[in-house]
Amino acid sequence: MEEFLRIIISNLVDNQEAIEIHAIDDEKSITFEVKVAQEDMGKVIGKQGRIAQSIRNVMKAVANKEHKKASVEFIG
């Protein structure tokens, strides 16, 4: 799942080397903390958070196949 999230994020940002993803895995849930370069943060969040919400929805669907709940947090 982490690699799938990395592919999505890398297609949105200019500075792909600055992408950091930390996964915190529990029994029933997984939390991804995503950190990108400051100048790319707007591209990942999008207008009114629409892109960020879309990323969260896709990751929830992927996690649902593994019977887990997923959340994605963007750290600035």
C-alpha positions as CSV (number, residue, x, y, z in Angstrom):
1,M,0.0,0.0,0.0
2,E,2.8,2.4,0.8
3,E,4.3,2.0,-2.7
4,F,0.9,2.7,-4.2
5,L,0.7,5.9,-2.2
6,R,4.2,6.8,-3.2
7,I,3.3,6.4,-6.9
8,I,0.3,8.7,-6.5
9,I,2.2,11.4,-4.7
10,S,5.2,11.3,-7.0
11,N,3.0,12.0,-10.0
12,L,1.7,15.2,-8.3
13,V,4.9,16.8,-7.1
14,D,7.9,18.3,-8.8
15,N,10.5,17.4,-6.1
16,Q,10.2,13.6,-5.9
17,E,13.3,13.2,-3.8
18,A,11.6,15.0,-0.9
19,I,8.7,12.6,-0.5
20,E,8.7,10.8,2.9
21,I,6.1,8.3,3.8
22,H,5.9,6.7,7.3
23,A,3.4,4.0,7.9
24,I,2.0,3.3,11.4
25,D,0.4,-0.1,11.3
26,D,-2.0,-1.5,13.9
27,E,-4.1,-4.6,13.8
28,K,-7.1,-3.1,12.2
29,S,-5.8,0.2,10.8
30,I,-2.9,1.8,9.1
31,T,-1.9,5.5,9.2
32,F,0.3,7.1,6.5
33,E,2.2,10.3,7.4
34,V,3.1,12.0,4.1
35,K,5.7,14.7,4.0
36,V,6.6,16.6,0.8
37,A,8.6,19.7,-0.1
38,Q,7.0,22.9,1.1
39,E,6.5,24.2,-2.5
40,D,4.7,21.0,-3.4
41,M,2.3,20.9,-0.5
42,G,-0.4,22.9,-2.4
43,K,-0.3,20.5,-5.3
44,V,-0.9,17.5,-3.0
45,I,-3.7,19.2,-1.0
46,G,-5.4,20.9,-3.9
47,K,-8.1,23.5,-3.9
48,Q,-10.2,23.2,-0.8
49,G,-8.5,19.9,0.0
50,R,-10.1,18.0,-2.9
51,I,-7.0,16.2,-4.1
52,A,-6.1,15.2,-0.5
53,Q,-9.6,13.9,0.0
54,S,-9.4,11.9,-3.2
55,I,-6.1,10.4,-2.1
56,R,-7.6,9.4,1.2
57,N,-10.6,7.8,-0.6
58,V,-8.4,5.7,-2.9
59,M,-6.2,4.6,0.0
60,K,-9.4,3.6,2.0
61,A,-10.5,1.5,-0.9
62,V,-7.1,-0.2,-1.2
63,A,-7.0,-0.9,2.6
64,N,-10.5,-2.2,2.5
65,K,-9.4,-5.1,0.3
66,E,-7.0,-6.1,3.2
67,H,-9.7,-5.6,5.8
68,K,-8.1,-2.6,7.3
69,K,-8.9,1.1,7.7
70,A,-6.5,3.6,6.3
71,S,-5.9,7.2,7.0
72,V,-3.5,9.6,5.3
73,E,-2.1,12.7,7.1
74,F,-0.2,15.4,5.3
75,I,2.6,16.9,7.4
76,G,4.0,20.3,6.4
